[in-house]
Amino acid sequence: MVDYLDEIIGQETPKKFIRTALKKDNLYNLLLIGPRGVGKRTLGFALAKQLGCPIHSSYFTLVAPIPSRIKEKEDKIGEYTKKYFPENPVVELEDRTAILIEQVRSIIQRLMHMPAKGSRRVVMILEADRMTDEAANAFLKTLEEPPVDTLFVLTSSRPHNLLPTIRSRCRIVPFSYLGTDRVSEILYEADDELLLGSPGEMLRLQQQDLIAEALKVFNGCPMTAKTAAATAKAYERRIIVDLFYPLVLLYRLALYRKIMGTSIHSSVKSSIDKKIRTVPPAQLLDAIQRLHHSIILLEHNPNRLLLLLDVLTRLP
């Protein structure tokens, strides 16, 4: 029998857990947690195939965060969800996406119909922490008492945002960052130059050229109020986390190199070396913490332009 879990590079501990559960026929609600881009979604698809529920079959249901603007039309929800299929190695979450109660009600209705005798069903919920409170509460009863021969597979890169009652109804399977050799094995011609340990995130950064954009800001800091205002204005209609996130990586690299002499890729080496000649470790650490805090604030819909302006005027 084909072992589809062999498709996953690395993540030996989660694979061992799943294989043991399969061998003992002891699969129950799974919550795959860990950083973005390290294989949770891929493993979920592989497990579905292992159970005879490939993604285009009637026995597989995929639920994923959607922008609120399309919640009224079920066909558009289905069309949008296709971006999460395994053929798409990079999935970019848009601002203000969520798993809505309409999606959960649709799952519950579909599961009222019994599967064919001897068949399994898989319901995969990606980024489950993005369920609205209403959706999470509506889902609890079904998760607590899954229909016959139905396996729920949830993924989350922010499990602390999930309701404790949902976490308690699942077997938690932790994923970890991958080593540099494993990342190179997945990306082939690319190196993990940012020490991310996440091939999915590396692909996203490369495809959208986010590091090059952030590097311009990194090289320009510290900024005057006038320059910061002009830069913030240029990002008025863009996704600000796409600037904050790569900036965190650049300041983190600078801190690593300053303290430990970490070797880094030539494409950013000159900028990093210039920064560490003028900025002490305490200020680099403060910049990282400030950016992390600002990314969290973005979840709460602040005035984004003012937040960006405030950060740009304070980065060293």
Protein Blocks (a to p, Z undefined) as FASTA:
>chain_A
ZZfklmpggjklmmmmmmmmmmnopaccdddeddehilpmmmmmmmmmmnopafkbmkbc
cdddddfklmmpmklmmmmmmmmpmklmbacddehiacdfklmmmmmmmmmpccdehiac
ddddehkllpcfklmmmmmmmmmmgcehiacddddfblmlpcfklmmmpccdddddddfk
lmmmmnomaccfkonopaklmmmmmmnommmmmmmmmmmpccdfklmmmmmmmmmmmcfk
lmmmmmmmmmmmmmmmmmnopacdfklmmmmmmmmmmmcfklmmmmmmmmmmmmmmmmno
pafklmmmmmmmmpZZ
